[in-house]
Amino acid sequence: MYLLYGALSFMPLCLGVWIGYVYNIWIGIAFFLFLTLVSGVVSSKMRMSSIPLAQREMDYSTMAIVKWYLSRSVCW
């Protein structure tokens, strides 16, 4: 659960900083923004596939979405 949460939340920042350090700061910023967008799309897809329709109108944090997703798709 924490690994998936960390990947969704902190991987865009880590990769953006690393690419900005290795290549160019502007390329790092561009990758950070792109990966943040991709992370949001993945989180949204996880939310739509795991949270029941009657409870989708509530706001959920990323950790809550990860918990719902893992409980619905991995745990029995």
VENHUHU-V34058 format. One record per helix or strand of 3 or more residues. SS is the DSSP state (~ for helix, > for strand). FROM is the first residue (numbers start at 1). LEN is the number of residues. If there is no record, write none. Layout:
# VENHUHU-V34058
SS/FROM/LEN + SS/FROM/LEN
This chain:
# VENHUHU-V34058
~/2/21 + ~/25/26 + ~/53/3 + ~/62/12
